[in-house]
Amino acid sequence: MKFRLAIFDFDGTLANTQAFFAGIFNEIAQRHRLRQIDPADYEALRHLNVRQMMQHIGLSRWKLPWVTRSFLKAMYLRANEIELFPGIEDLLQSLHRESVSLSIVSSNSERNIRRILGEGNCQLFSQFQCGVSIFGKARRIRSVVRRSRLSSEKAIYIGDQTTDAEAAKGSNVAFGAVSWGFESAETLARAQPDVLFESVESLKQFLLGEGSIN
């Protein structure tokens, strides 16, 4: 088993938050004077990366923290509507049994993540680095690796957006992209991940297997 440290993004990777974001987006967009989105366009918009999406809705980087705060507050109030993707709980428990260290680096808040994961799943994780800017994850990933006392070659960051790929590269760890999140497999492929997962089961088999990267 190559990787002894699996670091996860949360939204779109472990938790199926897409429907929540889609359902509340136009309300928050109106509040922050952003371009609203026709629900019929969401699938097409998965082919945009984060920067392209921000440009599409007119979201500047200086306004990003305020918009993020609005989403996180709304999510806390409606956390019971959000579930983990099928198979994620089994994946986490299987990795924990095999002594793979688990951590989270996410833009979401720790209180939201803990509510959605549940107490039992939270106990499987050794580190939570939360409330991170989508453009500032690399430093937090390096911190997780350092505190784990493992070499970066033993770590992999798993996420669903091209900014996650950039963070992994900036941290000198491998990047595993998941195709079931906010960005499409085609969009993620352009970010040149070390491995692209089409299902939770394939992610589980990879991490529990040899962990080789072709």
Secondary structure, DSSP 4 states (H G I P E B T S, - for coil): ---SEEEE--BTTTB--HHHHHHHHHHHHHHTT-----GGGHHHHTTS-HHHHHHHHT--TTTHHHHHHHHHHHHHHTGGG--BPTTHHHHHHHHHHTT-EEEEE-SS-HHHHHHHH-HHHHTTEEEEE-S--TT-HHHHHHHHHHHHT--GGGEEEEESSHHHHHHHHHHT-EEEEETTSSS-HHHHHTT--SEEESSHHHHHHHHHS-----
